[in-house]
Amino acid sequence: MMTSVPFKPVEKQELDFLQVYLITDLKRIGKDRFLGAVEEALQGGVCALQIREKDLNPNDLLALALEIKPLIQHYHAKLFINDRADIAVMAGADGVHLTETSIQASEVKNSFPDLIVGVSTHSIEGARLADTQGADFITFSPIYATPSKANYGPPQGLDLLRQVTQAVHLPVLALGGITPHRVPECLEHGAFGVAVISGIWDSTHIKQQSSEYTQNFGGNTL
């Protein structure tokens, strides 16, 4: 098994767009209002969007990515596709987000060196492994209790978040139950940024809610 790669991860200062990393959930939003909701989030300052729709077949996933891409370009944001590096390339996305059971980040970089590679992690061991395998950043979850991450067990907590950020050299995005008011304490415990699902999509004012998150990183007040 390959455990080291000849690739240098993207420098942290080049990844500021990841500070609020929004993950899609079509079931939560609904197809009819999906594009409008995405645009509201981008207007609120979100600069990175991951399409994470595991129920879609490859053709529909590619079609959705191509539908979103003009919005991403218009707002100068970055687009990530969950798990499918091939579809990310076909859609002209900026990166791919792998799970702990996906192929290694190094394998993606060998085949698609221009993609930014993120990896989902749920333990210090998983975080260290992603670091050695060439990931550019990781998410670590769940920090707080949240229905969308219930299948990953009880909350990890802020102390373990700090341990993970100290154990790896990569940007760590805190994920799971992150509200705008919890962002500062995540940053105080070493997080580079936050990844969000329900915290934005469940809001009745997505643009304003997105701005509440991005303001923690110097985003504009609406």
N, C-alpha and C positions, 0 to 999 in steps of 0.2 A: 504493500500500500504506500502510495506517495504521501510523504508528510512534510515535504519542503518544496518550495517552488522558486524558480529564478525570477519571479516577478516582485517588484517592489509595490506594496500597497499604495493607493492614492494618499497623498499627504492630507492630514486632518484639515489644514486651512483651506484646502480645495473642496472640502465637503460640507461647507456651511449650509448649503441648501438642504441638508438632511436634518437640520435642527428640529423641524416639525415634519415628520414623515407620515403621511396619511395613507391608510390602507383601505381599499374599497371593500364594500359589502353590499352587493346588489340586492340581496334579500332584505336588508335593512332599509335601503333607500327606495327601491322600486325602479324598474327600467324606464318608466315614463319620465321620471324626474331626475334620472341619473346624471345626464350631461349638465343640466342646470345646476344640480347640487355640486358637481365637480367644479364648475366655473365659479360658483359662489366661494368655495373653499380657496381657489386660486386667487380670487379677488381679495380674500382676507389675508393673503400673504403666504399661504402654503406653497412651497417650492419643490416638493417631492411627492409623487403619487405612486403607490404600488397597486397594480391591478392584481387582486388576490381572489379569483373566482374559480375555485376548484371544481365546481359543478359544470363549468362550460367545457364543451369539446374544443379541440384545438382550432377549428375553423372559426367558431364563435368567439373564442378568446382573441384571436388575431383581428377579427372584425371589430371587436370592442376597442382594442388597442388603437387601431387605425382611426376609429371614430373619435377617440379622445385626443389623439396626437396633435391636431390643429390647435386645440385649446392649450395644451401643454406648451406648444411653441409660442403661441400668442402671449402667454404670461411668463415666458422665459423660465419655465420650470423643468423638472427632470421626471422621466417616466421609467418605472420599473415593472417588470413582469414577474409574477411568482413562479419560480421553479422551471420555467421553459425558456432557456437561453436562445433556442432556435427561433421561437416566436418573438422574443425581444429583438433579435436581429432583423427579422422580417418586418417588424413594425417600426423599426428605426428608433426603438427605445434606448434609454441611456444605460440601463442596467438590468440585472436579474437578481431575484431574492430567493435563496435556497433554504431548504429545511435541513435539519440535522441528518435526515435520512436520504437527502439528495446526493447527486454526484458531488465530488469535492470542488471547492472553488478553484483549485489549481487546474482541474480538467476543463472548466469553463474558460479560464484565462488562456489555456493552451489553444483552444479552438476559436475563442472569440475575445482576443486581447483588448479590444476597445470597450468591452462592457465593464461597468462598475458592479462588483459582486458583494451582496449582503447575505448574511446567514442568520437564521433564527436560532437562538440558543436558550437553554433552560437550566443550565448548570455551569459551574466554573469549569468543569472538565470540557463541556461542549464549547464554551467560549475559547478556551485555550486551543482546542483542536481547530476551530475555525481560524484562529490567528495563525497557527503554523501552516495551515493549508492554503493560505493566500487570499483570504477574504479582505475586502476593503473596509467593511464595517459589520457590526452585528446588532441585532436586537436581543434584549434579554428580558424574559417575561416568565410569569406575570409578577409585576411588582406589587400591585394591590389586587384585591378581589374584583373580578369582572366576569360576567357571563361568557364573553367571547373567548376567554382563556381558561374556562373552568376545567376543561379536559386535561390541562397541564398541571393540575394539582393545586395545593394551597398557595397563597401569595408568597413570593420569595422575600419580599421586604427590602427596606433601604440598606440595611447592613450588608446583605449579600450582594446588592447592587454595587456597593462600594468595593467589596472584595473582588468582584468581576472586573470592574474598571481598573483596579490596581494589578490584576493578573494578566491583562492583555495590553497590547500597544495600539489597538484599534479604537476608533470611535464606538462607543456603546450607546445605543438608543434604548431608553427605558420604555417598556411596553406593558400595558395591562392596568386598566383603571386610572389612567393618568388624566386628571382634570387640569384646567388651567392653573388652579391654585396649588396643585401638587408639583408643578414643573420646577419651581425654585428649589424644593428640597431634593428632588431628583438630581438637579445640577450640583447642589451642595455635596451630594454623595458620589460625584464623579461622572455622571452621565454627560455625554456630548450633546444629546438632544432627546426628544421623545417621539415615540411612534403612537399613533392614535387611530382608533376605529370608532367606537360608539360615542366617544367624547365630542366628536364633531358631527357625525352623521345623524345622531339622535336629536340634535339641536333643531329648534324651529327657526333659528336665525343662523344659518351656517356661515355666512360671511362674517358676521360679528363674532361668532364663537371661534372661528379660525383666527381672527385677529387677536382674540384673548390669549391664544397660545403663542402666536408669533411675537406679541409684545414682550414676552419673556426673553426674546433674543434681539430686541431692538427694532421690531417691526412697527409699522405705522399704526397709530391709533385712528380708528375710523370715526 
